Amino acid sequence: MSDIKTDVCTSDTYLTELFWERSDNAVRTADEKYHNIIFSVIFTILGNREDSEECVNDVYLKLWNSIPPNKPSSFRAYAIKIARNSALGRLKALSAQKRNFGAHTCSLEMLEGSTVSEFDEYDERSRQIGLIIENYLALADDKTMYIFMKRYYFGASISDIARAMKCSRSSVNQYIKKIKTELKQKLEEGGIYV
C-alpha cells in the first residue's frame, strides 16, 4: 500500500494504513488533508496562533504514537478527538500557569451547567452521559446535530453558527435553548441530574 501516490488516495482508510505501516508519508499526508480542521478545532479552544500550531504538531505525534496499536475506523474523527483533547490539555496547562482558568471553560461543562473536573475516559458517569448524548444526536435532525456539534464540540460562537447557517443569532439561541431542554430531559431520564 505504501507505493500508492498520496495525492491520489487520501481516504481515511489509506491514512490509517500509512500510520499503521509507519510510512514516511503518513504525517505529511494527514497534514495535507486535515491541517485546516485540526488547526480550527485547536484555535477555537486556545485562541492563540502560536500555541495552536505547536498543538497541531503534538496531535501528529500523538497520532503517530497511537496508530498502531489503535486502528480507528474514521481517521478524521480520531484526529479531531485527539486535537480537541490536546487543546484542552494545553489550555489547562496554560491556565494553570496564568492562574486564570476561569476565563476559559469547556463547552460541555457549559452545557451541563455545572463545574466538572476533567472527564476521566473510563468514568462510568461520563460514559453514561456520552451514550445519552450519542443517542440523542442519532435521533436528531440535521440542523440540531449541526448546531450541537458546532457549539459544544467545536466551541463555535453563536455569531459564527448564525453566519454559517445564514440565520439570526436569535434563531440559533432558540435552537440551543431547545437542545438544552431536550438533552436535559434525556439525561434525567437516564438518571443524570444537572
C-alpha positions in Angstrom: 0.0 0.0 0.0 3.0 2.4 0.6 3.6 2.7 -3.1 0.2 4.3 -3.9 0.6 8.0 -4.6 -0.6 10.0 -1.6 -2.1 12.8 -3.7 -4.4 10.3 -5.4 -5.5 8.2 -2.5 -6.1 10.0 0.8 -9.1 8.3 2.2 -9.3 7.7 6.0 -8.6 4.0 5.5 -5.5 4.9 3.4 -4.3 7.4 6.1 -4.8 4.8 8.8 -2.8 2.3 6.8 0.1 4.8 6.3 0.4 5.3 10.0 -0.1 1.6 10.7 2.8 0.8 8.3 5.0 3.6 9.7 5.2 5.3 6.3 7.4 8.3 6.0 4.5 10.0 4.2 1.9 9.4 7.0 2.2 12.7 8.8 2.7 14.8 5.7 -0.4 13.2 4.0 -2.5 13.7 7.2 -1.4 17.3 7.4 -2.2 18.0 3.8 -5.7 16.6 4.2 -6.7 17.6 7.8 -4.4 20.5 8.8 -7.2 23.1 8.5 -9.8 21.2 10.5 -7.3 20.2 13.2 -6.0 23.8 13.5 -9.5 25.2 13.6 -10.6 22.9 16.4 -7.4 23.8 18.4 -7.5 27.5 17.6 -11.2 27.7 18.7 -10.2 26.4 22.1 -6.8 28.2 22.6 -7.4 31.4 20.6 -3.6 31.8 20.0 -2.0 31.0 16.7 1.5 30.1 18.0 0.1 27.8 20.8 -2.3 26.3 18.2 0.5 25.5 15.7 2.5 23.8 18.5 -0.5 21.8 19.5 -1.1 20.7 15.9 2.4 19.2 15.9 1.6 17.5 19.2 -1.5 16.0 17.5 0.6 14.4 14.7 3.0 13.0 17.3 0.0 11.5 19.2 -1.4 10.1 16.0 2.0 8.5 15.2 2.3 7.0 18.7 -1.3 5.7 18.9 -1.6 4.1 15.4 -0.8 1.3 16.0 -2.0 -0.1 18.4 -5.3 1.7 17.7 -6.8 1.4 14.2 -9.6 4.0 14.0 -12.5 3.4 11.7 -12.6 7.1 11.0 -9.2 8.8 10.8 -10.8 12.2 10.6 -12.9 11.7 13.8 -10.0 10.2 15.6 -7.7 13.1 14.7 -10.3 15.7 15.7 -10.8 13.9 19.1 -7.0 14.0 19.7 -6.8 17.6 18.6 -9.6 18.6 20.9 -8.2 16.7 23.9 -4.7 18.1 23.2 -6.0 21.6 23.0 -8.0 21.2 26.3 -4.9 19.8 27.9 -2.8 22.7 26.6 -5.4 25.2 27.8 -5.4 23.6 31.3 -1.6 23.8 31.4 -1.5 27.4 30.2 -4.3 28.4 32.5 -2.6 26.8 35.5 0.5 28.9 34.6 -1.6 32.1 34.4 -3.8 31.1 37.4 -6.7 32.3 35.2 -8.6 29.1 34.3 -11.9 30.8 35.0 -11.6 32.8 31.8 -12.0 29.7 29.6 -14.4 26.9 30.1 -15.1 23.6 28.3 -18.2 23.8 26.2 -19.6 20.5 27.6 -19.3 21.9 31.1 -21.4 24.9 30.0 -23.9 22.5 28.5 -24.2 20.6 31.8 -24.4 23.8 33.8 -22.1 22.5 36.4 -18.4 22.7 37.2 -16.9 19.4 36.2 -13.3 18.4 36.6 -11.6 16.7 33.7 -13.7 13.8 32.5 -12.0 10.5 33.1 -12.3 8.4 30.0 -13.3 5.4 32.0 -15.6 7.1 34.4 -19.0 5.4 34.4 -20.9 8.6 34.7 -19.0 10.1 31.8 -19.7 7.1 29.7 -23.4 7.2 30.5 -23.6 10.9 29.6 -21.7 10.2 26.3 -24.2 7.4 25.4 -27.2 9.6 26.2 -25.8 12.4 24.0 -24.9 10.0 21.3 -28.4 8.5 21.3 -29.9 12.0 21.3 -27.9 13.1 18.3 -28.6 9.8 16.5 -32.3 10.7 16.5 -31.9 14.5 16.0 -32.5 16.2 12.7 -29.5 17.5 10.7 -30.0 21.1 11.9 -30.0 20.1 15.5 -26.9 17.9 15.1 -25.1 20.7 13.2 -25.8 23.3 15.8 -24.9 20.9 18.7 -21.6 19.9 17.2 -20.6 23.4 16.2 -21.4 24.8 19.6 -20.5 22.1 22.1 -17.8 20.1 20.3 -16.0 22.7 18.1 -16.8 25.6 20.5 -18.1 27.9 17.8 -19.8 31.2 18.9 -23.5 31.9 18.4 -22.5 34.5 15.8 -20.3 32.1 13.9 -23.1 29.5 13.8 -25.6 32.0 12.7 -23.3 33.3 9.9 -22.6 29.7 8.7 -26.4 28.9 8.7 -27.4 32.3 7.2 -29.9 33.0 10.0 -30.2 35.3 13.0 -28.4 34.9 16.3 -31.8 34.8 17.9 -32.8 31.8 15.9 -29.6 29.9 16.9 -30.2 30.9 20.5 -33.7 29.5 20.4 -32.4 26.2 18.8 -29.7 25.9 21.6 -32.3 26.5 24.3 -34.5 23.7 22.7 -31.4 21.4 22.5 -30.5 22.1 26.2 -34.1 21.4 27.3 -34.4 18.2 25.3 -31.0 17.0 26.3 -31.6 17.8 30.0 -34.8 15.7 29.8 -32.9 12.8 28.2 -30.2 13.0 30.8 -32.7 13.0 33.6 -34.5 10.0 32.1 -31.1 8.3 32.2 -30.6 9.1 35.8 -28.2 12.0 35.3 -29.3 15.2 37.1 -27.7 18.5 36.2 
